[in-house]
Amino acid sequence: MPTYSEKCGCGQPYNVSKDGDYPMKDVLTRKCPSCGTMLSIKASWLDAKWDFDTDFKGSK
């Protein structure tokens, strides 16, 4: 079972990792698949890979 370092306010565990290089800091966003909250990370990346726990049983 993977270890998740981040958690949405609804409890949905997830990881975010670098996907490409970019010279400027930017805010990357993605909707939580459980509650729809917009999650964001500020990083110097072209894009981010969002890995959500597919076994999480939260409300939709």
Residue pairs with C-beta under 8 A, 6 or more apart in sequence:
2 15
2 51
2 53
4 13
4 14
4 15
4 51
4 53
5 15
6 13
6 14
6 15
6 16
6 39
7 13
7 14
8 14
8 32
8 34
8 35
8 37
8 39
9 35
9 37
10 32
10 34
10 35
10 37
10 58
10 59
11 34
11 56
11 58
12 32
12 33
12 34
12 35
12 52
12 53
12 56
12 58
13 52
13 53
13 56
14 32
14 39
14 50
14 51
14 52
14 53
15 50
15 51
16 28
16 41
16 48
16 49
16 50
16 51
17 48
17 49
17 51
18 43
18 45
18 48
18 49
19 45
19 46
19 47
19 48
19 49
20 45
20 46
20 47
21 44
21 45
21 46
22 44
22 45
22 46
23 44
24 44
25 42
25 43
25 44
26 42
26 43
26 44
26 45
27 40
27 41
27 42
28 40
28 41
28 42
28 43
28 45
28 47
28 48
29 38
29 39
29 40
30 38
30 39
30 40
30 48
30 50
31 37
31 38
31 39
32 38
32 39
32 52
33 52
34 52
34 56
34 58
34 59
34 60
35 58
35 59
35 60
39 50
41 48
